[in-house]
Amino acid sequence: MTASSGTIRPSIKLSSRQGELHYDLTEPLHGVVAWALPGGVGVFLLASAALLFRTTSHRSPLLLAGGAVCLVAGPAVTFVPSLVALALLAALVTALVLGSSNGVHISAPQ
């Protein structure tokens, strides 16, 4: 946390070979980090849909749509503060979990 003019502002510090990267949660992400946040979740959702199809032959349009939205959201993350981007991503994943809870119920083989 950094203190500036009497207020406490959380921040993120990342270390890399080129030096330290410092992100304030009120400023937009840029570069690889902007793509890694929604892209990582998007790849996970698409892989989950592929695994679900491979194991149960059930297609999940919610997982596919959520993964596609996350991958397309990469450029949009560079325009909003990082905390807003994280909140939107968490809301999307929460909606996917709640929306797919009535989906496939896998029972143990008998």
C-alpha positions in Angstrom: 0.0 0.0 0.0 1.2 3.4 -0.8 0.3 6.6 1.1 -0.1 9.8 -0.9 -1.5 13.0 0.5 -3.0 11.3 3.6 -4.9 8.5 1.8 -3.9 4.9 1.6 -4.0 3.4 -1.9 -3.4 -0.2 -2.6 -1.0 -1.0 -5.4 0.6 -4.0 -7.2 4.3 -4.5 -7.6 5.6 -7.0 -10.1 9.2 -7.9 -10.6 10.7 -8.9 -14.0 14.0 -9.0 -15.7 13.6 -5.5 -17.0 13.0 -4.1 -13.5 10.0 -3.6 -11.3 6.5 -2.8 -12.7 4.3 -0.8 -10.5 0.5 -0.7 -11.0 -1.9 1.4 -9.0 -5.3 -0.1 -8.8 -6.9 3.1 -10.0 -5.0 3.2 -13.3 -5.5 0.9 -16.3 -3.3 -2.1 -17.0 -1.1 -2.1 -20.1 1.1 -4.5 -22.0 1.2 -8.2 -21.3 -0.6 -7.8 -17.9 -3.6 -6.4 -19.6 -3.9 -9.4 -21.8 -3.0 -12.0 -19.1 -5.8 -11.1 -16.8 -8.8 -11.7 -19.1 -6.9 -14.0 -21.4 -5.9 -16.4 -18.7 -9.5 -16.7 -17.5 -10.7 -17.0 -21.1 -8.3 -19.9 -21.9 -9.3 -21.6 -18.6 -13.0 -21.3 -19.5 -12.5 -22.6 -23.0 -10.3 -25.5 -21.7 -13.1 -26.3 -19.2 -15.6 -26.4 -22.0 -13.3 -28.7 -24.0 -12.8 -31.0 -21.1 -16.5 -31.2 -20.3 -17.2 -32.0 -24.0 -14.4 -34.6 -24.0 -15.6 -36.4 -20.9 -19.4 -36.1 -21.1 -20.1 -35.2 -24.8 -22.1 -32.2 -23.4 -21.5 -28.8 -25.0 -21.6 -25.8 -22.6 -22.5 -22.7 -24.5 -22.1 -20.6 -21.3 -18.5 -21.7 -20.9 -17.7 -21.1 -24.6 -19.4 -17.7 -24.6 -17.7 -16.7 -21.4 -14.3 -17.7 -22.7 -14.8 -15.9 -25.9 -15.9 -12.7 -24.1 -12.8 -12.9 -21.9 -10.5 -13.3 -24.9 -12.2 -10.4 -26.7 -12.0 -8.2 -23.5 -8.2 -8.0 -23.7 -8.1 -4.6 -25.4 -11.0 -3.2 -23.3 -9.0 -3.8 -20.1 -6.5 -1.1 -21.1 -9.2 1.6 -20.9 -10.7 1.0 -17.4 -9.0 1.0 -14.0 -7.5 -2.4 -13.0 -9.8 -2.8 -10.0 -12.8 -2.3 -12.3 -11.5 -4.8 -14.8 -11.0 -7.3 -12.0 -14.5 -6.7 -10.6 -16.0 -7.2 -14.1 -14.1 -10.4 -14.6 -15.2 -11.7 -11.2 -18.8 -10.8 -12.0 -18.6 -12.7 -15.3 -17.1 -15.8 -13.7 -19.7 -15.6 -10.8 -22.5 -15.4 -13.4 -21.1 -18.4 -15.3 -20.9 -20.5 -12.1 -24.4 -19.6 -11.1 -25.8 -20.0 -14.6 -24.2 -23.4 -15.1 -25.1 -24.8 -11.7 -28.3 -26.3 -13.3 -26.2 -27.9 -16.1 -24.7 -31.4 -16.2 -24.7 -33.4 -13.0 -22.2 -36.2 -13.3 -22.9 -39.2 -11.3 -20.5 -42.0 -10.3 -20.7 -45.1 -12.5 -22.5 -48.0 -10.9 
